[in-house]
Amino acid sequence: MTELLSFSVLVVITIGLTEVCKKAFKMPKRFIPLTALILGLVINLIAGGITGLGLLTGIGIGLSAVGLFDVSKITIIGK
């Protein structure tokens, strides 16, 4: 349970830092997923150390952050 909680906290932190980078550096939208992936890796490696599982978890954090952000923008019109 603790791993799931820490994973979700790191996803939220990654979303926030990606938004900060997007606004601070005026990044084009096409670089946002790559930025989230890199931030997820870096944040997880700082939090959990450099291991094979840490790399995979960091990739999962970055991809989850991008997916969660994209899902929040989807609206269903007319249904």
ZAPA-474174 format. One record per residue: chain; x, y, z of N, C-alpha, C in turn. Coordinates in steps of 0.1 Angstrom, whole numbers. Last residue first. Layout:
BEGIN
r chain A, npx X, npy Y, npz Z, capx X, capy Y, capz Z, cpx X, cpy Y, cpz Z
...
END
This chain:
BEGIN
r chain A, npx -233, npy 136, npz -252, capx -237, capy 123, capz -247, cpx -242, cpy 124, cpz -233
r chain A, npx -222, npy 160, npz -260, capx -234, capy 155, capz -267, cpx -238, cpy 141, cpz -263
r chain A, npx -189, npy 155, npz -253, capx -199, capy 165, capz -257, cpx -210, cpy 158, cpz -265
r chain A, npx -167, npy 149, npz -229, capx -176, capy 142, capz -238, cpx -187, cpy 152, cpz -241
r chain A, npx -133, npy 159, npz -227, capx -147, capy 161, capz -223, cpx -156, cpy 154, cpz -233
r chain A, npx -100, npy 156, npz -215, capx -110, capy 150, capz -223, cpx -124, cpy 154, cpz -218
r chain A, npx -82, npy 165, npz -196, capx -86, capy 174, capz -206, cpx -97, cpy 169, cpz -215
r chain A, npx -75, npy 143, npz -181, capx -83, capy 154, capz -174, cpx -88, cpy 164, cpz -184
r chain A, npx -61, npy 128, npz -198, capx -74, capy 123, capz -195, cpx -82, cpy 135, cpz -188
r chain A, npx -36, npy 142, npz -197, capx -44, capy 141, capz -210, cpx -58, cpy 137, cpz -207
r chain A, npx -28, npy 137, npz -171, capx -30, capy 150, capz -175, cpx -39, cpy 151, cpz -188
r chain A, npx -25, npy 109, npz -172, capx -34, capy 115, capz -163, cpx -38, cpy 129, cpz -166
r chain A, npx -4, npy 107, npz -191, capx -17, capy 101, capz -193, cpx -28, cpy 107, cpz -184
r chain A, npx 17, npy 120, npz -178, capx 12, capy 124, capz -191, cpx -2, cpy 119, cpz -194
r chain A, npx 20, npy 104, npz -155, capx 17, capy 118, capz -154, cpx 12, cpy 124, cpz -167
r chain A, npx 26, npy 79, npz -166, capx 13, capy 81, capz -159, cpx 10, cpy 95, cpz -157
r chain A, npx 51, npy 84, npz -176, capx 40, capy 81, capz -185, cpx 26, cpy 82, cpz -179
r chain A, npx 65, npy 89, npz -152, capx 64, capy 99, capz -163, cpx 53, cpy 96, cpz -172
r chain A, npx 61, npy 64, npz -139, capx 57, capy 77, capz -133, cpx 55, cpy 88, cpz -143
r chain A, npx 74, npy 46, npz -156, capx 59, capy 45, capz -153, cpx 54, cpy 58, cpz -147
r chain A, npx 100, npy 55, npz -154, capx 93, capy 56, capz -167, cpx 78, cpy 55, cpz -165
r chain A, npx 104, npy 49, npz -127, capx 105, capy 63, capz -131, cpx 98, cpy 65, cpz -145
r chain A, npx 102, npy 21, npz -128, capx 92, capy 29, capz -120, cpx 92, cpy 43, cpz -124
r chain A, npx 125, npy 15, npz -143, capx 112, capy 12, capz -148, cpx 101, cpy 20, cpz -141
r chain A, npx 144, npy 25, npz -125, capx 143, capy 31, capz -138, cpx 129, cpy 28, cpz -144
r chain A, npx 140, npy 9, npz -103, capx 138, capy 24, capz -101, cpx 137, cpy 30, cpz -115
r chain A, npx 147, npy -16, npz -112, capx 133, capy -14, capz -109, cpx 130, cpy 1, cpz -108
r chain A, npx 175, npy -11, npz -114, capx 167, capy -14, capz -126, cpx 152, cpy -12, cpz -124
r chain A, npx 184, npy 19, npz -96, capx 183, capy 4, capz -97, cpx 175, cpy 2, cpz -110
r chain A, npx 193, npy 44, npz -77, capx 196, capy 39, capz -91, cpx 195, cpy 24, cpz -91
r chain A, npx 167, npy 57, npz -55, capx 181, capy 52, capz -59, cpx 181, cpy 47, cpz -73
r chain A, npx 143, npy 70, npz -49, capx 145, capy 55, capz -47, cpx 159, cpy 50, cpz -50
r chain A, npx 145, npy 98, npz -53, capx 137, capy 92, capz -42, cpx 141, cpy 78, cpz -39
r chain A, npx 160, npy 100, npz -76, capx 164, capy 107, capz -64, cpx 157, cpy 101, cpz -52
r chain A, npx 146, npy 84, npz -94, capx 160, capy 80, capz -91, cpx 165, cpy 88, cpz -78
r chain A, npx 122, npy 98, npz -95, capx 122, capy 85, capz -89, cpx 136, cpy 81, cpz -85
r chain A, npx 130, npy 122, npz -107, capx 124, capy 123, capz -94, cpx 125, cpy 109, cpz -87
r chain A, npx 140, npy 112, npz -132, capx 149, capy 119, capz -122, cpx 143, cpy 119, cpz -108
r chain A, npx 117, npy 100, npz -143, capx 129, capy 93, capz -141, cpx 138, cpy 99, cpz -130
r chain A, npx 100, npy 123, npz -144, capx 96, capy 111, capz -137, cpx 108, cpy 102, cpz -133
r chain A, npx 114, npy 140, npz -161, capx 112, capy 144, capz -148, cpx 108, cpy 132, cpz -139
r chain A, npx 113, npy 124, npz -185, capx 126, capy 127, capz -179, cpx 124, cpy 131, cpz -164
r chain A, npx 85, npy 124, npz -189, capx 92, capy 112, capz -188, cpx 105, cpy 114, cpz -181
r chain A, npx 79, npy 151, npz -191, capx 73, capy 144, capz -180, cpx 81, cpy 131, cpz -178
r chain A, npx 93, npy 157, npz -215, capx 97, capy 164, capz -203, cpx 92, cpy 156, cpz -190
r chain A, npx 79, npy 141, npz -233, capx 93, capy 138, capz -231, cpx 98, cpy 144, cpz -218
r chain A, npx 54, npy 154, npz -232, capx 55, capy 140, capz -228, cpx 70, cpy 136, cpz -225
r chain A, npx 62, npy 181, npz -241, capx 56, capy 179, capz -228, cpx 57, cpy 164, cpz -224
r chain A, npx 68, npy 186, npz -267, capx 79, capy 182, capz -258, cpx 74, cpy 179, cpz -244
r chain A, npx 45, npy 194, npz -281, capx 51, capy 181, capz -285, cpx 62, cpy 176, cpz -275
r chain A, npx 39, npy 220, npz -272, capx 32, capy 208, capz -267, cpx 38, cpy 195, cpz -270
r chain A, npx 69, npy 239, npz -265, capx 58, capy 235, capz -275, cpx 52, cpy 222, cpz -269
r chain A, npx 74, npy 259, npz -236, capx 77, capy 247, capz -244, cpx 66, cpy 244, cpz -253
r chain A, npx 81, npy 281, npz -219, capx 73, capy 282, capz -231, cpx 75, cpy 271, cpz -241
r chain A, npx 94, npy 278, npz -195, capx 103, capy 277, capz -207, cpx 95, cpy 279, cpz -220
r chain A, npx 73, npy 280, npz -177, capx 86, capy 288, capz -175, cpx 94, cpy 289, cpz -188
r chain A, npx 53, npy 263, npz -185, capx 51, capy 277, capz -185, cpx 63, cpy 285, cpz -184
r chain A, npx 66, npy 238, npz -185, capx 59, capy 242, capz -197, cpx 57, cpy 257, cpz -197
r chain A, npx 76, npy 237, npz -159, capx 85, capy 237, capz -170, cpx 79, cpy 242, cpz -183
r chain A, npx 51, npy 235, npz -145, capx 61, capy 246, capz -143, cpx 71, cpy 248, cpz -154
r chain A, npx 42, npy 211, npz -156, capx 34, capy 223, capz -158, cpx 43, cpy 236, cpz -156
r chain A, npx 61, npy 194, npz -145, capx 59, capy 195, capz -159, cpx 52, cpy 208, cpz -163
r chain A, npx 56, npy 197, npz -118, capx 68, capy 202, capz -123, cpx 68, cpy 203, cpz -138
r chain A, npx 30, npy 185, npz -117, capx 32, capy 199, capz -113, cpx 45, cpy 204, cpz -119
r chain A, npx 35, npy 158, npz -125, capx 25, capy 167, capz -132, cpx 28, cpy 182, cpz -129
r chain A, npx 53, npy 151, npz -105, capx 57, capy 151, capz -119, cpx 48, cpy 160, cpz -127
r chain A, npx 36, npy 151, npz -83, capx 47, capy 160, capz -83, cpx 52, cpy 161, cpz -97
r chain A, npx 18, npy 130, npz -91, capx 13, capy 143, capz -89, cpx 24, cpy 154, cpz -89
r chain A, npx 37, npy 108, npz -91, capx 30, capy 112, capz -103, cpx 24, cpy 126, cpz -102
r chain A, npx 44, npy 108, npz -64, capx 54, capy 111, capz -74, cpx 48, cpy 115, cpz -87
r chain A, npx 19, npy 99, npz -53, capx 25, capy 112, capz -49, cpx 35, cpy 117, cpz -59
r chain A, npx 17, npy 74, npz -65, capx 8, capy 84, capz -68, cpx 12, cpy 98, cpz -64
r chain A, npx 39, npy 61, npz -52, capx 39, capy 62, capz -67, cpx 29, cpy 73, cpz -71
r chain A, npx 32, npy 62, npz -25, capx 43, capy 70, capz -30, cpx 44, cpy 72, cpz -45
r chain A, npx 9, npy 45, npz -27, capx 8, capy 59, capz -23, cpx 20, cpy 67, cpz -27
r chain A, npx 22, npy 21, npz -35, capx 11, capy 27, capz -44, cpx 9, cpy 42, cpz -40
r chain A, npx 38, npy 16, npz -13, capx 44, capy 18, capz -26, cpx 34, cpy 25, cpz -36
r chain A, npx 20, npy 12, npz 7, capx 28, capy 24, capz 8, cpx 35, cpy 27, cpz -6
r chain A, npx 8, npy -12, npz 0, capx 0, capy 0, capz 0, cpx 9, cpy 13, cpz 0
END
